């Protein structure tokens, strides 16, 4: 089926963007290179030039061929690439067929198959395709097996090329160590983007983007550096800034749950204030190692009910991870007592989504949109946050992962923040 007829409004391209668009052309000194890697800052103009160049290259050099277009997930790919690509095709006057259910595009006589690439099983989906080219969005978030498999799909077509873009990750990530660092040997053109390479940025956008990030996120997303995540994950947390005596009037409430029958179960209450900021207002916690006793699902359900009754409120949602199956089933059976139970799906707890949640949390803290009441701080509610650190062994493998300790409170908080993202994100964008 065809898409809508919205068109893209082009702004003048920078010198670096023009190089992205033309690197494959006969007059280019890079025409014999096998691939392009665009990495660097967010909002630096990589993606649009990348899409424009890929479209022109594929329709100019090939017909009746297959191509791979991949993103971390199908959802992020459609949002980040396919949506803009359809508007660009409209602007260029190139007709297309877009099959949303089967995940492919056809234009210029070629077929473009769409893939999510964030897990090991994703490599199976790309097997068997012979492709003339591969566009990978957020390639540093692709599974290594997908990267290897997709590159192998290009070997049979003369003149095939891969087009990758990404924001920096760990300096030990294979995209950095095996491709960017070896770009001369592998005939790869690497173009490193900074915010100043995007002439279309609105006035004040650079300063606003800089205010949104700190620590490792600032170094990666604003400075465009491949740096390791080290030490405390939420090193931007400042009690002098983020702890308040009292919250304003609260418009909405939500609860995040982390569940562990043999370890810790905790409930965290998040509120949206009348000032459009988020507040962690209260928490309940059962630590088996301290209490020297486990709690059954009915007991924990009663604890949750009593805690909420004591607070004299009922939340819009109670967010529970779907691996807490027995507790989840019990609460769902108690519909008269508990309403608005929301399951946090396994996909939302995958490594990539955990990092998304951590970035959301860190961004809220940096933007001064997330606070804790003094009651929470005084009862030890920030202790685990201060001890929530990156796993150095994972860093050596090129992965960003929290160390699996001191993570019960941070997990419950991250679950409820992630669940409410569609509520608070528009307020953050207006900051």
N, C-alpha and C positions, 0 to 999 in steps of 0.2 A: 504494500500500500504506500502511497505517497505521503509525505509529511506535510506540515503546515507550510505556508508560503512566506513566513517571516524571512527577512534578509538581513545580512550582516552589514553594519556600517563600518567601513574601513577607516582607520586613522593612518597618517603617514608612518611608514615603517622606519625603524632605526637601521643603521649600517649593519648591526649584528643580525637583526631580523631578516634583512635582505639576503644575508649570506645563508641563513637557514633555508630561505625560499629557493635560492639559485645554486646551491653547492653541487648539484648533480648535472648542471647544464654543460653542453660541450665546451663552452669558453671558460669554465671554472677550473682552477688548478686542482680541485678536489674531486673532479668527475670520476676518477678511477677508484675512489675510496669505497669500501664495502658498507660503511655505516656512518650514522651521525648520532652523537650523544649530546643533547642539550641539558645541562644541569645548572643549578644555581638557585637564586632567591625566588621566593614566591612573588607573584604579581610583577614579574620581570619581562613579560611579553613572550615567553617561550612558546606557549601552547598555540596561540593563533597563527603565528608565523610557521610553526611546525605543521599545522593542519593544512594551511594554504600551500606550502611547499610540497607536502605529500600528495595532495590532490593533483597539482600540476604535473609532478613527476610521474605518477601512476598512469594518468590518462595520456600523457605525451609519449611515454616510452612503451606502453603495453596495451594490448587489447585481448579480450577473451582469456584473461588470466585471473587467478585467485590471489587474494591478499589477506593477511592477518591483521586485525586491529584488536589490541588487548589493553585492559586496564586492571587495576587491582581486583575489582569486582565488576560484574556487568552493570550494576547500578552506578558506580562511580564513573565507569567508562561512558555510559550514556549521558551522564550529567556533564562531565568534563570535556568530552570529545565529540560525541555524536550530535548532541544538541547544537553546539557551535558549527560543526561540520555541515549540517543540513542548512543552516542559515547562510553559510559561506557558499555552498553549492547554489542556493537560490540567487545569491548576489552575483555569482559568476555565470548564471544562466545555464547551469548544467542540470539536466533533468536526472531524477533518481527514483529508485524503488527502495523503500525501506520496510522490511519485514520485521516487526518488533517481536513477534512470538518466536520466530525461527532465528532471530539475531543475525541478520545479514543485510548488507546494502548492495545495490547495483547501480553503477553509473559509469559513463564513458566506456561501456562495453566490458567492464570488469566486475567481479564479485568480491565483496569485502566481508569476511566472516568475523564476528565479534566474540571475544572470549574474556571471561574473568580468569585471573591467573594467580590468585593468592594462596593456593593450597596445592599439595602434591598431586591430588587427583586431576587437577586442571591440565596436566601434561597429556593425559589420556585423550582429552577432547580435541587436541590439536594434531594428534597423530593421524597420518594418512593424507594430510593436505600437502599438495605441492604448491608453493606460493612464490610469487615474484617479488613480494615485499612484505614488510612487517612494521607497523606503527605500534609502539608500546608507550602508553601513558603511565607515568609513575612506575617505571621499570624497576626501580630499587625496592618496590613493594611486591614485585612478582616473585613467585616461588622459583628457586634455582633450577628445578627440573623443567619447569615450563620454559625458562629462558633457553636452556640447552636444546629442548625439543623443538622450539619455534625456530631457532637458528638453523637447525638441521633441515627444516622444511624449505629453506631458501636455496639449498645447494644445487638443485637441478635446473634452475632457470638462469640463463646468462643475463648479467646485468642486474640481478636481484640486489636489493639493499635493505638494511634495517634502519629505522628511525626511532630513536629512544629519547624520552625526556624524563626528568625526575628532579626532585629536590634532594639535597645532600642527606645522607644518613651517616652511619659509622664509617670511619676511614678504612675499616677492615672489611667493608661490604664488598662482595665479589664484583659488583658493577664498577666500583672504584679500583680494586686491586687487579682484576682480570681484564678490564676493558679500558677504562679511562687511563690508568697508569701504563698500559701496554698499547696505547692507541697507535703509535708509530708502527710497531710490529704487525698489528692487525689491520692496518689501513682504515683507521676510524678517525673521523673529524670530530673533535670535541669543541663545543662552543659553550663557554661559561657565562651565564647571564647574571647581571646585577639589576637592582631596581632602576638604575639610571638608563638601562637599555630599553625601557618601555616608555616611549614618548606619550602613550595614551593614558598614563596614570593621571587621575584627577588631582588638582591642587590639594596639597595636604595629605595625600594618600600615603606617601613615604613615611611621614611623621606618624600617622595613625597606625600604619603597619608596624612600625618600630615600637610603639607603645604596647602592642598586643602580646609581645613575646619577650622572654628574658632567658638567661642561662643558655643551655644547649640549643633551645629552639630559636633564640635570637641569632646565635652564631650560624645555624643552618639556614633558617628561613629568610633572614634579613641580610646577613653577611655572605651567605652562600658557601659556607665552609663545611667540608667533610670532617666533623669532629666527633669524638667519642662522648657518649653520655656517661658522666661519672658522678659518684657521690650521691647526695640527696636528690631525689626526683623533684620534690617541690621546694627547691632552694629559694624560691621567690616568696615563700610564706614568711611574713613578718608580723609577729604578734602585736607590735605597736600599731600596725596598719589594719590588720585583718581581724582583730578581736574587738568587739563592740560591747558596751555595757547593756544596751537594749536594742532590739530590732524595731523597725517601724511597724505600722499596721501591715499584717500579712494577708495577701489576697488569695493565695493558693498554697496548699500543703501537699507534699509527697513523702513517701517513706522508701528508703533503700534498705535491703536486707542482704546480709552475708550469713550463710548457714553452714555450721559445722558441728555434727553431733559429738565428735570426739575432741573438738578444739574450741572454737569461739563462734557464737552466734551473736550478731549485733543488728540493731535497728537504728537507722538514722533519719531524723526528721529535717526535711528541707522545705523552706518557705520562699515564696516570691513576695518581696516587699512592695509597698506602695511607691517606693523610689525606683522600681524596676531592677533591683539588685537581689541576689540570692543570699539566704542566710541558713546556716545549719544551726537549728534552734535547740535540739535536744537529742539524746541518744540513750539506748538501753543496750546492755552488754552482758553476756554470760560466758565467762572464761572457765572452761572445765578444769584447767590446771590450777586455777586459783580457788574455785568453789569446791574442788575435789568431788564433783558429782556431775553426771550427765543429765540432760533434760530431754524428755520424750517430745514427739511432735505435739501431742495435746497440751503438754505443759508449756511448750514454747508459744503455742497459739494463745493459751490463756495469758501468758506473759505479754504478748503483743496486744491483746485486747485490754488488759489492765493498764498497760502503759499509755495507750491511746485514750482510755477513759480518764486516766489521771490528768492528761493534757487537755481534756475536754474538746477534742476535735476528731474529725475523721478525714483522712487524706483523699485527694483526687485519685491517687494510685499507690499501691504497695508493690514495689518492683522486686521480684524474686528471680534469681538465676534458675534456669531450667534444669540444672543438675541437682538441685535440692528437691528431687522428685517426691520423696515421701512427704515432706513438709508442704510442698506445693499442692499435692493431691489432697492432703488433709484440710488445708485452708479452703480449697475449692469445694470441698464437701460441706464446709461450714458457711455457705453463702448467706445465711441469715445473720451471721455475725461479722463476716468479712466480705466486703464488696470491692470491686475495682482492683482485683488481683491481676497484676501484669507480669507476664513471663519475659524474662530477659533471655533471648534465644542464644543458642550456642555460638552462632555467627557473631553476636555482639560481644562474645568473650574470646574470640580468636585473637592470636597475637597482634594482628593489624588493628583490630577494633579496640583492644586494650590500649594500644598506643594512641589511637584516636581519642579515647576517653581521658587518658593522661594529658594529652595536649589540650583538650577542652578544659580540664580542671586547671592546668597551669595557665592557660590563657585567661580564664576568669579571675584567677588570683592576680595576674600581672595587670589586667585591666581594672582591678579594684571593683569587680562585680560580684565577688563571693566573700562572705564574711562568716564569722563564728561568734556566738554570744559568749560572754565571759563565763556564764554557767557551764558551757561546754568545755571551755579551756580549763576552768578550775577543777572539773571532775576528771581531768586527764584525757579529754577527747582529742587532743592534738599530739599525744605521745607517739602513736604509731605513725602519724604523718611525718614527724621529724626523723623517724627511723626507717622510712620507706626509701630504699636506695636501689640503684641500678646494679645488675648482676655483672661483676667484672669478667666472669668466665664467658658469659654470653657475648659481651663486648669483643672478646678475643676472637669469637666466631663471626663477628660482623653483625650481631643481633642486638637490638634494644629490648631488654627484658627486665622487669623488676625482679629483685631477689625475692624468693618465695619465703619471706618472713615479715612480720610486722605489717601484714597486708589486709587484715580483716576489716578494719575501719576504712582504710582507703578504698577497698573494693566496694563496700556498701555505698560509700559516698559517690564513687565513680559510676556505679550502676544507675543511681537516681539522677545524677547530673546528665548522663548520656540519654536517659529516657526522656528528660524534659528539654532536650536541646532545641526542639522546634518552638518552645515557649520563650526561652531566654536569648536565642541566637540573634533574633531581629533587634533586640535591645543592645546587644554587644556590637552589632554592625553600625548602629547609630552613635556609638561612643566617639 
